[in-house]
Amino acid sequence: MKNTRRGFLSSCATLAATTGVPYFHSTPRTLADETQTKNGRFALGLIGAGGIAGANIGAARDWIDIVAIADVDSGRAAGFNAKHAGGKATVTDDYRRILERRDIDVIHVATPDHWHTKPVIEAMLAGKDVYCEKPLTLTIDEGKLIRKVQRETGRVVQVGTQQRSTFPLFVTAMALVAEGRLGRIKRVQAAIGAAPSCPAIPVAEPAKEFNWDRWLGPAPAVEYRFFQGPATTDKDGKEKKPQANTNGHNEFRWWYEYSGGKLTDWGAHHVDIAMWALALNGQTAGPTAIGGTAKHPVEFKDGMPVERDRYNTATEFLFTVDFPGDTQLVIRHDTDNGVLIEGDKGTIFVSRGKLTGAPVEALKDDPLPANAIAKVYRHMPMEGNERKAHWANFLQCVRSGTMPISDVHSHMQMLNVCHLAGISARLGRSLKWDAVTEQIVGDDQANAMLARPYRQGYEIEM
Ligand SMILES: NC(=O)c1ccc[n+]([C@@H]2O[C@H](COP(=O)([O-])OP(=O)(O)OC[C@H]3O[C@@H](n4cnc5c(N)ncnc54)[C@H](O)[C@@H]3O)[C@@H](O)[C@H]2O)c1
């Protein structure tokens, strides 16, 4: 551990992470504090210059300069450099060149899910603070590794679950829970939109700028697939962009080899809110069992898809997760995307568009106490733009060496639930979970799925 003020703060972070004792500023800081105390800009290295990186860099623009960009698709890296860095960033197809640089303060990891754990761990070991997109890992065991390295290095890692910084909607919902306005929570339901299926996708030649082998990285070596659907029109006759079906850019999320499908893609958002609510209500012990049903677009055998030429993640699902004390979390696919929090004194529904329910109505006559928001958020969240607020929170915590709102420890508690749902879906059976040892009870085949093999040359070295 570094022998500096920052090192001291980091050891506080370690203490908090290992004992569960919360640590945060005695006086909540606001975004205004952040801009006032700002004495310089952050030099940022970007790993993965795809769709979400553009939105994130746009949100953080007030505080960061992109000085280096890594992407295994050199066409994407060059386009990103021109659009977001005025062509001034250095560009590489090997992210390790960025981690070596001493002039870079923070790293943004925005690669597909199968390429999160390795660069995040290496970045922490290289002394960088990291904003990594959700879901943080592809497996439960990867989460154990990231948590261990975070404790040992004390680095600040924010996960890109920006719903945690959505004020007023999600943060007010959490304050209502924390203030006891719903009473004891008996059940939380996370409703997530369904995933797509597709016909067989033909093998194709990747573009010459696209290093497919390195894109696969730790995942098994397979051929690239791509099929561009026909142009379509919307209900007003306007031409829509043709749908690309592929196992690469953007559509990786429909393949268990690179993602957990909707269960982790959106589970990382809504199950996260559900688990945050349970934790604020005193339900800090992990789940004990998970069971339910899932429908896949292909046949599965021993937890693996039989056909390997089309999307394979669950298109429909309904899971119930049991917690001690007769508390349940339900994860289901539904069009009414959002989180329903059911307490013995009241129920609320919260989504990206609305916060409703009797306890919300009651706020007109009985508002929350002045410190209720800062109590759940630790700082004061910026109102309006949740992505910008989430970056502000990350950079505030980098400056102060404190735990961000989407820290790796709470993130993995909830992502374990999403990953367990995925394992249960793939095996087609219920699972019992020991949250203390983080093992599935009495099921060797399921336990083997807590980890994944890494392709030679892409192992995680620590
Ligand atoms: N927080 C949110 O709301 C949100 C929204 C969308 C996506 N995401 C997450 O962001 C991540 C990226 O999603 P996306 O939609 O931008 O995907 P994308 O496919 O558009 O972009 C990923 C980029 O990473 C690059 N890449 C892959 N391996 C790399 C490597 N080893 N080194 C450098 N670059 C590499 C790819 O070439 C690609 O350009 C995913 O984990 C996704 O879940 C989060």
Ligand as a Chemical Component Dictionary entry (heavy atoms), coordinates in Angstrom:
data_LIG
# 
_chem_comp.id                   LIG 
_chem_comp.type                 NON-POLYMER 
_chem_comp.pdbx_formal_charge   0 
_chem_comp.three_letter_code    LIG 
# 
loop_
_chem_comp_atom.comp_id 
_chem_comp_atom.atom_id 
_chem_comp_atom.alt_atom_id 
_chem_comp_atom.type_symbol 
_chem_comp_atom.charge 
_chem_comp_atom.model_Cartn_x 
_chem_comp_atom.model_Cartn_y 
_chem_comp_atom.model_Cartn_z 
_chem_comp_atom.pdbx_ordinal 
LIG N1  N1  N 0  -24.107 1.779  -19.044 1  
LIG C1  C1  C 0  -24.873 1.649  -20.090 2  
LIG O1  O1  O 0  -25.997 2.133  -20.151 3  
LIG C2  C2  C 0  -24.354 0.871  -21.279 4  
LIG C3  C3  C 0  -24.980 1.021  -22.533 5  
LIG C4  C4  C 0  -24.445 0.303  -23.607 6  
LIG C5  C5  C 0  -23.358 -0.555 -23.438 7  
LIG N2  N2  N 1  -22.812 -0.698 -22.189 8  
LIG C6  C6  C 0  -21.675 -1.627 -21.982 9  
LIG O2  O2  O 0  -20.530 -1.107 -22.626 10 
LIG C7  C7  C 0  -19.721 -2.159 -23.147 11 
LIG C8  C8  C 0  -19.468 -1.889 -24.620 12 
LIG O3  O3  O 0  -20.702 -1.883 -25.308 13 
LIG P1  P1  P 0  -20.876 -1.167 -26.722 14 
LIG O4  O4  O 0  -22.318 -1.197 -27.025 15 
LIG O5  O5  O -1 -20.166 0.115  -26.732 16 
LIG O6  O6  O 0  -20.114 -2.240 -27.662 17 
LIG P2  P2  P 0  -19.356 -2.011 -29.046 18 
LIG O7  O7  O 0  -19.217 -3.343 -29.662 19 
LIG O8  O8  O 0  -20.029 -0.931 -29.820 20 
LIG O9  O9  O 0  -17.924 -1.426 -28.608 21 
LIG C9  C9  C 0  -16.926 -2.186 -27.982 22 
LIG C10 C10 C 0  -15.587 -1.764 -28.574 23 
LIG O10 O10 O 0  -14.540 -2.429 -27.856 24 
LIG C11 C11 C 0  -13.556 -2.814 -28.810 25 
LIG N3  N3  N 0  -12.708 -3.881 -28.254 26 
LIG C12 C12 C 0  -12.970 -5.195 -28.100 27 
LIG N4  N4  N 0  -11.923 -5.821 -27.515 28 
LIG C13 C13 C 0  -10.975 -4.872 -27.297 29 
LIG C14 C14 C 0  -9.677  -4.893 -26.725 30 
LIG N5  N5  N 0  -9.115  -6.006 -26.252 31 
LIG N6  N6  N 0  -8.987  -3.732 -26.656 32 
LIG C15 C15 C 0  -9.505  -2.569 -27.142 33 
LIG N7  N7  N 0  -10.739 -2.503 -27.701 34 
LIG C16 C16 C 0  -11.466 -3.634 -27.769 35 
LIG C17 C17 C 0  -14.362 -3.245 -30.021 36 
LIG O11 O11 O 0  -13.588 -3.318 -31.180 37 
LIG C18 C18 C 0  -15.434 -2.160 -30.043 38 
LIG O12 O12 O 0  -15.043 -1.039 -30.819 39 
LIG C19 C19 C 0  -20.473 -3.447 -22.865 40 
LIG O13 O13 O 0  -19.949 -4.065 -21.723 41 
LIG C20 C20 C 0  -21.900 -2.991 -22.594 42 
LIG O14 O14 O 0  -22.598 -3.822 -21.702 43 
LIG C21 C21 C 0  -23.282 0.008  -21.132 44 
# 
loop_
_chem_comp_bond.comp_id 
_chem_comp_bond.atom_id_1 
_chem_comp_bond.atom_id_2 
_chem_comp_bond.value_order 
_chem_comp_bond.pdbx_ordinal 
LIG N1  C1  SING 1  
LIG C1  O1  DOUB 2  
LIG C1  C2  SING 3  
LIG C2  C3  SING 4  
LIG C2  C21 DOUB 5  
LIG C3  C4  DOUB 6  
LIG C4  C5  SING 7  
LIG C5  N2  DOUB 8  
LIG N2  C6  SING 9  
LIG N2  C21 SING 10 
LIG C6  O2  SING 11 
LIG C6  C20 SING 12 
LIG O2  C7  SING 13 
LIG C7  C8  SING 14 
LIG C7  C19 SING 15 
LIG C8  O3  SING 16 
LIG O3  P1  SING 17 
LIG P1  O4  DOUB 18 
LIG P1  O5  SING 19 
LIG P1  O6  SING 20 
LIG O6  P2  SING 21 
LIG P2  O7  DOUB 22 
LIG P2  O8  SING 23 
LIG P2  O9  SING 24 
LIG O9  C9  SING 25 
LIG C9  C10 SING 26 
LIG C10 O10 SING 27 
LIG C10 C18 SING 28 
LIG O10 C11 SING 29 
LIG C11 N3  SING 30 
LIG C11 C17 SING 31 
LIG N3  C12 SING 32 
LIG N3  C16 SING 33 
LIG C12 N4  DOUB 34 
LIG N4  C13 SING 35 
LIG C13 C14 SING 36 
LIG C13 C16 DOUB 37 
LIG C14 N5  SING 38 
LIG C14 N6  DOUB 39 
LIG N6  C15 SING 40 
LIG C15 N7  DOUB 41 
LIG N7  C16 SING 42 
LIG C17 O11 SING 43 
LIG C17 C18 SING 44 
LIG C18 O12 SING 45 
LIG C19 O13 SING 46 
LIG C19 C20 SING 47 
LIG C20 O14 SING 48 
# 
